[in-house]
Amino acid sequence: MKHSFKQSHGGRENHTSVKFKKDRTNDCAIRAIAHACDLPYVTVRDSLFDLAKEMWRMPNDNEVIERWMIKTFDIKRNSPLTHHGRKKYKIGNFPLEGIFIIRSSNHVTCIKDGVLMDTWDCRDWKAQSYYTIENGKNR
């Protein structure tokens, strides 16, 4: 694997327990954006939830993330990268350098300077669409 893995809760651990399995929650989009954009977990959570409520969707929904990224940072989603137009890259072998928010099957994660930052190791999953974050905040 090209990228290493670091277990991280994206700042959620500063506000609530993350010690036990029962503490897990479906907050992958919040964690990924907080990591990639160097924003506080609560700020990202509240902003995504507000937009999701307006759109009658959940915060991890592709359309909510897409609209939030465009509205907040004017970043558009990139199509999946493939090996010679055929197979998609595994997240652990994602070929680009820098900071990325990557969508895989029902999950969103962050690669930041060669380190996958997530609550679990999803490096074997296929990388679908992705957002390129420049200089931490892309502003």
C-alpha positions in Angstrom: 0.0 0.0 0.0 1.2 3.4 -0.9 -0.7 5.3 1.9 -0.4 4.6 5.6 -3.4 4.5 8.0 -4.0 6.6 11.1 -7.1 6.0 13.2 -8.8 9.3 13.8 -12.3 10.5 14.7 -11.9 13.9 13.2 -12.3 15.9 16.4 -15.5 14.0 17.6 -13.5 12.6 20.5 -13.3 16.2 21.9 -17.1 16.3 22.4 -18.3 12.8 23.1 -17.1 9.2 23.8 -15.5 7.3 21.0 -14.1 4.5 23.1 -16.6 1.7 22.6 -18.2 0.1 19.5 -21.6 1.5 20.6 -20.1 5.0 20.2 -19.7 4.6 16.4 -21.9 6.7 14.2 -22.4 7.3 10.5 -20.4 10.5 10.4 -17.8 9.7 7.8 -18.5 12.8 5.6 -18.1 15.0 8.7 -14.8 13.4 9.7 -13.4 13.4 6.2 -14.2 17.1 5.6 -12.9 18.1 9.1 -9.6 16.3 8.4 -9.1 17.6 4.8 -10.2 21.2 5.4 -8.8 21.7 8.9 -12.2 22.7 10.2 -13.6 21.9 13.6 -15.8 18.8 13.7 -18.8 20.7 15.2 -18.6 23.4 12.5 -18.6 20.8 9.7 -21.4 18.8 11.4 -23.7 21.7 11.9 -23.1 23.1 8.4 -23.7 19.7 6.7 -26.8 19.0 8.8 -28.3 22.4 8.0 -27.8 21.9 4.3 -29.1 18.3 4.5 -32.3 19.5 6.3 -32.9 22.0 3.5 -32.4 19.3 0.9 -34.5 16.7 2.8 -31.5 14.3 2.8 -28.8 12.9 5.2 -25.4 14.6 5.6 -23.5 11.7 4.1 -25.6 11.8 0.9 -23.6 12.5 -2.3 -25.8 15.4 -3.3 -25.4 17.1 0.1 -21.6 16.7 0.1 -21.4 17.9 -3.5 -23.5 21.0 -2.9 -21.6 21.8 0.4 -18.2 21.5 -1.3 -19.3 23.8 -4.1 -21.0 26.3 -1.8 -18.2 26.4 0.8 -15.0 26.0 -1.3 -16.1 26.1 -5.0 -14.7 22.6 -5.4 -16.2 20.2 -7.9 -16.2 16.5 -7.7 -13.7 14.6 -9.9 -14.5 11.4 -11.7 -12.9 8.2 -10.5 -9.3 7.5 -11.5 -8.7 4.2 -13.3 -5.8 2.0 -14.4 -5.7 2.6 -18.1 -9.5 3.2 -18.2 -10.4 -0.1 -16.7 -10.0 -0.8 -12.9 -10.5 1.8 -10.2 -7.6 2.4 -7.8 -7.9 1.1 -4.2 -7.9 3.9 -1.7 -4.6 2.7 -0.3 -3.0 3.0 -3.8 -4.6 6.3 -4.8 -2.0 7.7 -7.2 -2.1 11.4 -6.5 -0.3 13.4 -3.9 -1.9 16.0 -1.6 -5.2 16.2 0.3 -8.3 14.4 -1.0 -11.8 13.6 0.2 -12.6 10.3 -1.5 -16.0 8.6 -1.9 -16.1 4.8 -2.0 -19.1 2.5 -1.8 -21.3 4.0 1.0 -18.3 5.7 2.7 -16.3 9.0 2.6 -12.7 9.2 3.8 -9.7 11.5 3.7 -6.2 11.1 2.5 -4.0 13.8 3.8 -0.3 13.9 2.6 -0.1 10.2 2.2 -2.0 9.2 5.3 -5.5 7.8 5.3 -7.3 9.3 8.2 -10.4 7.5 9.3 -11.9 5.4 12.1 -11.2 2.2 10.3 -8.8 1.0 7.6 -10.6 1.2 4.2 -7.4 1.1 2.1 -8.6 -2.0 0.2 -11.9 -0.3 -0.9 -12.1 1.1 -4.4 -11.8 4.9 -4.8 -14.8 6.4 -6.5 -15.2 10.1 -7.1 -13.0 12.5 -5.1 -12.4 16.2 -4.2 -9.0 17.8 -4.4 -8.3 20.1 -1.4 -5.5 22.5 -2.0 -3.5 24.1 0.9 -5.8 22.6 3.5 -8.8 24.8 2.8 -8.8 25.5 -0.9 -9.9 29.2 -0.4 
